[in-house]
Amino acid sequence: MQHLTTALFFVLSTSAAYSGEVVLGLGVDDVLDHTDTSAPAVVAEYHFSPFFEGRQADYSYAVSAQFDNDRDIFIGAGLSAQWRLIDSPWFIEGSFMPGLYTKGTNGTPLNGKVQFRTLIGLGYELNDTSRVSLALDHKSNARLRSPNPGSETLAIRYHHSF
């Protein structure tokens, strides 16, 4: 009984070293101006605890929401990764998130509700729980419909892990 109590104490008193990450970003939607609908944008993401933690990279499930001044809305879920550059506070981030898109009043015509978002970014670790990054994402219907104009968002992002 004493061993069970001791084991239970240790299990209940420990916490995960990394239990998740919130990412908030400000940027510009349709930054490459394919459709002449550039607008300020806000991005919010949650990255769950990594399902794989490697020596140089962590992979996790993530959800994302993006809103812009044209009232475009994208909500997606998928995979996120962060690759650490060797012996450096710098990292590369990437993600793939299928999702749903709603075009706003003067929004970007992406031709379809189903869109696929890919993202690549370069970031810097400020401390154990805070990072900043500059990221470019691309939303596209993956040629499920024609035309397929796509849209890119460039954002400065703040990452807070807990």
VOSEDO-580941 format. One record per residue: z, x, y of N, C-alpha, C in turn. Coordinates in nm, 3 decimals. Layout:
residues N
[node [Z,X,Y],[Z,X,Y],[Z,X,Y]]
...
END
This chain:
residues 162
[node [0.000,0.082,-0.119],[0.000,0.000,0.000],[0.000,0.086,0.126]]
[node [0.074,0.197,0.123],[0.080,0.285,0.239],[-0.057,0.344,0.268]]
[node [-0.134,0.381,0.164],[-0.268,0.437,0.184],[-0.361,0.333,0.247]]
[node [-0.349,0.209,0.202],[-0.431,0.101,0.257],[-0.397,0.079,0.404]]
[node [-0.269,0.079,0.439],[-0.227,0.063,0.578],[-0.277,0.178,0.664]]
[node [-0.267,0.301,0.614],[-0.315,0.418,0.688],[-0.465,0.411,0.708]]
[node [-0.539,0.376,0.604],[-0.684,0.365,0.615],[-0.723,0.256,0.714]]
[node [-0.656,0.142,0.707],[-0.682,0.032,0.799],[-0.654,0.073,0.943]]
[node [-0.546,0.147,0.966],[-0.512,0.196,1.100],[-0.625,0.284,1.155]]
[node [-0.676,0.378,1.074],[-0.782,0.467,1.121],[-0.913,0.392,1.146]]
[node [-0.945,0.296,1.062],[-1.068,0.218,1.082],[-1.058,0.136,1.211]]
[node [-0.945,0.073,1.234],[-0.929,-0.011,1.352],[-0.911,0.068,1.481]]
[node [-0.866,0.192,1.473],[-0.841,0.269,1.594],[-0.958,0.357,1.636]]
[node [-1.063,0.363,1.556],[-1.179,0.443,1.595],[-1.284,0.354,1.657]]
[node [-1.366,0.414,1.742],[-1.476,0.340,1.802],[-1.602,0.424,1.789]]
[node [-1.714,0.357,1.800],[-1.842,0.428,1.790],[-1.859,0.521,1.909]]
[node [-1.919,0.636,1.885],[-1.943,0.732,1.993],[-2.048,0.676,2.090]]
[node [-2.136,0.593,2.042],[-2.242,0.536,2.124],[-2.263,0.394,2.077]]
[node [-2.229,0.297,2.162],[-2.240,0.160,2.115],[-2.348,0.080,2.185]]
[node [-2.418,0.137,2.277],[-2.526,0.066,2.342],[-2.556,0.125,2.478]]
[node [-2.664,0.076,2.538],[-2.705,0.127,2.668],[-2.771,0.015,2.748]]
[node [-2.731,0.005,2.873],[-2.794,-0.087,2.967],[-2.884,-0.004,3.057]]
[node [-3.006,-0.053,3.080],[-3.102,0.015,3.167],[-3.145,-0.083,3.276]]
[node [-3.132,-0.041,3.402],[-3.177,-0.121,3.515],[-3.278,-0.042,3.594]]
[node [-3.387,-0.107,3.634],[-3.491,-0.035,3.705],[-3.550,-0.113,3.820]]
[node [-3.598,-0.040,3.920],[-3.671,-0.095,4.033],[-3.805,-0.026,4.039]]
[node [-3.911,-0.103,4.061],[-4.042,-0.040,4.064],[-4.148,-0.128,4.124]]
[node [-4.272,-0.098,4.088],[-4.389,-0.171,4.137],[-4.472,-0.213,4.016]]
[node [-4.502,-0.343,4.009],[-4.586,-0.397,3.903],[-4.732,-0.383,3.943]]
[node [-4.818,-0.368,3.845],[-4.962,-0.349,3.863],[-4.989,-0.232,3.958]]
[node [-4.915,-0.124,3.933],[-4.920,-0.006,4.020],[-5.057,0.059,4.021]]
[node [-5.134,0.048,3.914],[-5.269,0.104,3.912],[-5.372,0.007,3.968]]
[node [-5.324,-0.111,4.009],[-5.400,-0.209,4.086],[-5.530,-0.252,4.021]]
[node [-5.526,-0.283,3.891],[-5.645,-0.334,3.822],[-5.684,-0.473,3.873]]
[node [-5.585,-0.552,3.912],[-5.611,-0.692,3.947],[-5.573,-0.726,4.090]]
[node [-5.540,-0.627,4.172],[-5.504,-0.648,4.312],[-5.384,-0.741,4.327]]
[node [-5.285,-0.725,4.239],[-5.165,-0.810,4.244],[-5.038,-0.726,4.241]]
[node [-5.036,-0.611,4.305],[-4.917,-0.526,4.307],[-4.800,-0.601,4.369]]
[node [-4.680,-0.582,4.311],[-4.561,-0.650,4.361],[-4.437,-0.571,4.321]]
[node [-4.331,-0.575,4.404],[-4.204,-0.514,4.364],[-4.154,-0.578,4.234]]
[node [-4.091,-0.497,4.149],[-4.046,-0.546,4.018],[-3.905,-0.498,3.986]]
[node [-3.835,-0.577,3.906],[-3.702,-0.544,3.855],[-3.709,-0.547,3.703]]
[node [-3.650,-0.445,3.640],[-3.649,-0.435,3.494],[-3.504,-0.427,3.447]]
[node [-3.470,-0.500,3.342],[-3.338,-0.491,3.279],[-3.359,-0.481,3.129]]
[node [-3.292,-0.383,3.068],[-3.304,-0.363,2.923],[-3.167,-0.342,2.862]]
[node [-3.159,-0.372,2.733],[-3.042,-0.336,2.654],[-3.091,-0.264,2.529]]
[node [-3.042,-0.144,2.508],[-3.074,-0.066,2.388],[-2.951,-0.070,2.297]]
[node [-2.968,-0.122,2.178],[-2.858,-0.132,2.082],[-2.822,0.006,2.028]]
[node [-2.712,0.016,1.957],[-2.672,0.143,1.895],[-2.788,0.196,1.812]]
[node [-2.813,0.326,1.818],[-2.926,0.382,1.742],[-2.912,0.355,1.592]]
[node [-3.023,0.317,1.530],[-3.024,0.305,1.385],[-3.058,0.438,1.320]]
[node [-3.108,0.533,1.401],[-3.132,0.669,1.354],[-3.099,0.765,1.467]]
[node [-3.011,0.860,1.438],[-2.975,0.964,1.534],[-3.011,1.098,1.474]]
[node [-3.114,1.159,1.527],[-3.157,1.290,1.479],[-3.110,1.401,1.570]]
[node [-3.146,1.520,1.535],[-3.106,1.636,1.614],[-3.167,1.632,1.754]]
[node [-3.291,1.587,1.764],[-3.360,1.583,1.893],[-3.395,1.443,1.941]]
[node [-3.380,1.341,1.857],[-3.423,1.207,1.896],[-3.331,1.099,1.841]]
[node [-3.319,0.990,1.917],[-3.247,0.871,1.876],[-3.343,0.753,1.882]]
[node [-3.335,0.665,1.782],[-3.420,0.547,1.775],[-3.332,0.423,1.768]]
[node [-3.364,0.321,1.848],[-3.283,0.200,1.849],[-3.371,0.077,1.872]]
[node [-3.312,-0.039,1.843],[-3.375,-0.165,1.878],[-3.341,-0.193,2.024]]
[node [-3.429,-0.265,2.094],[-3.407,-0.291,2.236],[-3.468,-0.424,2.276]]
[node [-3.415,-0.479,2.384],[-3.471,-0.598,2.447],[-3.493,-0.568,2.594]]
[node [-3.593,-0.634,2.653],[-3.628,-0.606,2.791],[-3.669,-0.734,2.863]]
[node [-3.639,-0.739,2.993],[-3.686,-0.847,3.079],[-3.736,-0.784,3.208]]
[node [-3.851,-0.831,3.254],[-3.907,-0.781,3.380],[-3.949,-0.899,3.466]]
[node [-3.911,-0.893,3.593],[-3.947,-0.996,3.690],[-4.008,-0.927,3.810]]
[node [-4.110,-0.989,3.870],[-4.164,-0.927,3.991],[-4.174,-1.030,4.104]]
[node [-4.210,-0.981,4.221],[-4.215,-1.063,4.341],[-4.322,-1.172,4.334]]
[node [-4.418,-1.158,4.245],[-4.520,-1.262,4.224],[-4.472,-1.369,4.126]]
[node [-4.348,-1.356,4.080],[-4.285,-1.446,3.983],[-4.343,-1.431,3.842]]
[node [-4.403,-1.316,3.814],[-4.441,-1.285,3.676],[-4.314,-1.256,3.598]]
[node [-4.310,-1.297,3.472],[-4.194,-1.272,3.386],[-4.244,-1.219,3.252]]
[node [-4.183,-1.110,3.206],[-4.208,-1.058,3.072],[-4.074,-1.043,3.002]]
[node [-4.064,-1.094,2.880],[-3.943,-1.076,2.798],[-3.989,-1.027,2.662]]
[node [-3.935,-0.912,2.619],[-3.978,-0.853,2.493],[-3.865,-0.793,2.413]]
[node [-3.896,-0.760,2.289],[-3.799,-0.696,2.200],[-3.876,-0.603,2.107]]
[node [-3.815,-0.489,2.076],[-3.884,-0.394,1.989],[-3.804,-0.267,1.966]]
[node [-3.875,-0.155,1.966],[-3.815,-0.025,1.936],[-3.814,0.063,2.060]]
[node [-3.708,0.142,2.073],[-3.694,0.237,2.183],[-3.654,0.372,2.125]]
[node [-3.698,0.479,2.191],[-3.662,0.614,2.145],[-3.634,0.702,2.265]]
[node [-3.543,0.798,2.244],[-3.518,0.902,2.343],[-3.522,1.036,2.272]]
[node [-3.607,1.125,2.324],[-3.622,1.259,2.268],[-3.561,1.358,2.366]]
[node [-3.463,1.434,2.321],[-3.398,1.535,2.404],[-3.481,1.662,2.404]]
[node [-3.497,1.720,2.522],[-3.564,1.849,2.531],[-3.461,1.956,2.499]]
[node [-3.496,2.054,2.421],[-3.403,2.153,2.366],[-3.321,2.220,2.475]]
[node [-3.187,2.223,2.455],[-3.092,2.288,2.545],[-3.116,2.253,2.691]]
[node [-3.133,2.125,2.717],[-3.166,2.081,2.852],[-3.113,1.939,2.874]]
[node [-3.080,1.904,2.998],[-3.040,1.765,3.026],[-3.160,1.670,3.038]]
[node [-3.280,1.722,3.027],[-3.401,1.641,3.038],[-3.431,1.570,2.906]]
[node [-3.491,1.451,2.915],[-3.530,1.376,2.796],[-3.659,1.299,2.823]]
[node [-3.725,1.262,2.717],[-3.843,1.176,2.723],[-3.805,1.044,2.656]]
[node [-3.842,0.935,2.718],[-3.815,0.804,2.658],[-3.947,0.733,2.630]]
[node [-3.944,0.650,2.527],[-4.061,0.572,2.492],[-4.018,0.443,2.425]]
[node [-4.103,0.341,2.433],[-4.071,0.217,2.364],[-4.197,0.136,2.337]]
[node [-4.184,0.045,2.241],[-4.289,-0.052,2.208],[-4.221,-0.187,2.192]]
[node [-4.262,-0.284,2.273],[-4.198,-0.416,2.269],[-4.300,-0.528,2.281]]
[node [-4.328,-0.597,2.172],[-4.405,-0.721,2.183],[-4.320,-0.824,2.257]]
[node [-4.386,-0.915,2.329],[-4.309,-1.015,2.400],[-4.393,-1.128,2.455]]
[node [-4.329,-1.208,2.539],[-4.392,-1.324,2.601],[-4.403,-1.301,2.751]]
[node [-4.517,-1.343,2.807],[-4.545,-1.321,2.948],[-4.581,-1.454,3.013]]
[node [-4.526,-1.476,3.133],[-4.561,-1.592,3.213],[-4.611,-1.544,3.347]]
[node [-4.731,-1.585,3.384],[-4.791,-1.546,3.511],[-4.729,-1.629,3.623]]
[node [-4.691,-1.562,3.730],[-4.635,-1.629,3.847],[-4.741,-1.685,3.938]]
[node [-4.698,-1.731,4.055],[-4.785,-1.795,4.152],[-4.906,-1.710,4.189]]
[node [-4.883,-1.588,4.232],[-4.992,-1.495,4.266],[-4.993,-1.378,4.168]]
[node [-4.952,-1.404,4.046],[-4.927,-1.298,3.950],[-5.049,-1.236,3.887]]
[node [-5.020,-1.141,3.800],[-5.123,-1.066,3.730],[-5.178,-1.150,3.614]]
[node [-5.308,-1.178,3.611],[-5.367,-1.257,3.502],[-5.391,-1.171,3.378]]
[node [-5.295,-1.174,3.285],[-5.306,-1.091,3.164],[-5.371,-1.165,3.048]]
[node [-5.409,-1.291,3.068],[-5.485,-1.366,2.969],[-5.410,-1.384,2.837]]
[node [-5.305,-1.461,2.842],[-5.231,-1.493,2.720],[-5.082,-1.474,2.735]]
[node [-5.008,-1.555,2.663],[-4.861,-1.545,2.665],[-4.811,-1.425,2.587]]
[node [-4.875,-1.393,2.474],[-4.831,-1.281,2.391],[-4.886,-1.151,2.449]]
[node [-4.794,-1.060,2.482],[-4.831,-0.930,2.539],[-4.753,-0.821,2.465]]
[node [-4.805,-0.700,2.471],[-4.742,-0.585,2.407],[-4.714,-0.482,2.516]]
[node [-4.588,-0.440,2.526],[-4.551,-0.343,2.628],[-4.521,-0.208,2.564]]
[node [-4.586,-0.104,2.614],[-4.555,0.033,2.575],[-4.502,0.103,2.698]]
[node [-4.413,0.201,2.678],[-4.350,0.271,2.790],[-4.334,0.418,2.756]]
[node [-4.355,0.502,2.857],[-4.326,0.645,2.847],[-4.256,0.685,2.977]]
[node [-4.154,0.771,2.964],[-4.082,0.813,3.083],[-4.020,0.950,3.066]]
[node [-3.983,1.008,3.179],[-3.914,1.136,3.183],[-3.783,1.114,3.254]]
[node [-3.673,1.162,3.192],[-3.542,1.137,3.249],[-3.453,1.259,3.252]]
[node [-3.339,1.243,3.320],[-3.242,1.350,3.338],[-3.103,1.294,3.312]]
[node [-3.026,1.364,3.228],[-2.890,1.322,3.195],[-2.795,1.371,3.303]]
[node [-2.728,1.278,3.373],[-2.634,1.314,3.479],[-2.498,1.352,3.421]]
[node [-2.452,1.275,3.322],[-2.326,1.303,3.251],[-2.331,1.232,3.116]]
[node [-2.219,1.222,3.048],[-2.217,1.164,2.913],[-2.261,1.018,2.908]]
[node [-2.244,0.944,3.018],[-2.275,0.801,3.015],[-2.385,0.759,3.112]]
[node [-2.434,0.849,3.195],[-2.532,0.812,3.297],[-2.657,0.899,3.292]]
[node [-2.773,0.832,3.303],[-2.901,0.901,3.307],[-2.991,0.830,3.407]]
[node [-3.089,0.902,3.459],[-3.193,0.842,3.543],[-3.328,0.880,3.484]]
[node [-3.427,0.795,3.506],[-3.561,0.826,3.456],[-3.667,0.763,3.545]]
[node [-3.786,0.817,3.534],[-3.905,0.760,3.596],[-3.997,0.722,3.480]]
[node [-4.032,0.594,3.472],[-4.108,0.546,3.356],[-4.229,0.464,3.399]]
[node [-4.333,0.474,3.319],[-4.455,0.395,3.337],[-4.473,0.310,3.212]]
[node [-4.485,0.178,3.232],[-4.512,0.092,3.117],[-4.650,0.029,3.131]]
[node [-4.702,-0.016,3.019],[-4.833,-0.082,3.016],[-4.818,-0.209,2.934]]
[node [-4.857,-0.321,2.993],[-4.857,-0.449,2.922],[-5.002,-0.491,2.898]]
[node [-5.029,-0.536,2.775],[-5.165,-0.571,2.736],[-5.160,-0.675,2.626]]
[node [-5.266,-0.756,2.615],[-5.271,-0.853,2.505],[-5.333,-0.793,2.380]]
[node [-5.355,-0.662,2.380],[-5.408,-0.588,2.264],[-5.541,-0.646,2.215]]
[node [-5.619,-0.696,2.309],[-5.751,-0.754,2.280],[-5.745,-0.876,2.188]]
[node [-5.631,-0.945,2.190],[-5.623,-1.072,2.119],[-5.710,-1.176,2.189]]
[node [-5.728,-1.158,2.321],[-5.812,-1.245,2.403],[-5.896,-1.159,2.496]]
[node [-6.003,-1.218,2.543],[-6.089,-1.147,2.637],[-6.094,-1.227,2.767]]
[node [-6.084,-1.165,2.883],[-6.069,-1.021,2.905],[-5.926,-0.975,2.880]]
[node [-5.908,-0.846,2.882],[-5.779,-0.783,2.858],[-5.753,-0.683,2.972]]
[node [-5.716,-0.733,3.092],[-5.704,-0.643,3.206],[-5.587,-0.544,3.197]]
[node [-5.476,-0.584,3.138],[-5.359,-0.498,3.132],[-5.293,-0.483,3.268]]
[node [-5.172,-0.433,3.267],[-5.096,-0.411,3.389],[-4.994,-0.301,3.365]]
[node [-4.973,-0.218,3.465],[-4.875,-0.109,3.454],[-4.765,-0.128,3.557]]
[node [-4.644,-0.089,3.519],[-4.531,-0.091,3.610],[-4.470,0.048,3.614]]
[node [-4.453,0.102,3.733],[-4.385,0.230,3.754],[-4.247,0.199,3.808]]
[node [-4.142,0.252,3.742],[-4.006,0.218,3.782],[-3.913,0.338,3.775]]
[node [-3.820,0.342,3.869],[-3.707,0.434,3.863],[-3.597,0.358,3.791]]
[node [-3.539,0.421,3.687],[-3.446,0.351,3.599],[-3.312,0.424,3.593]]
[node [-3.204,0.345,3.589],[-3.069,0.399,3.570],[-3.021,0.352,3.433]]
[node [-2.975,0.446,3.350],[-2.927,0.419,3.215],[-2.775,0.438,3.213]]
[node [-2.703,0.341,3.159],[-2.558,0.355,3.142],[-2.523,0.323,2.997]]
[node [-2.471,0.422,2.927],[-2.430,0.400,2.787],[-2.280,0.382,2.782]]
[node [-2.235,0.311,2.679],[-2.091,0.284,2.663],[-2.055,0.276,2.518]]
END
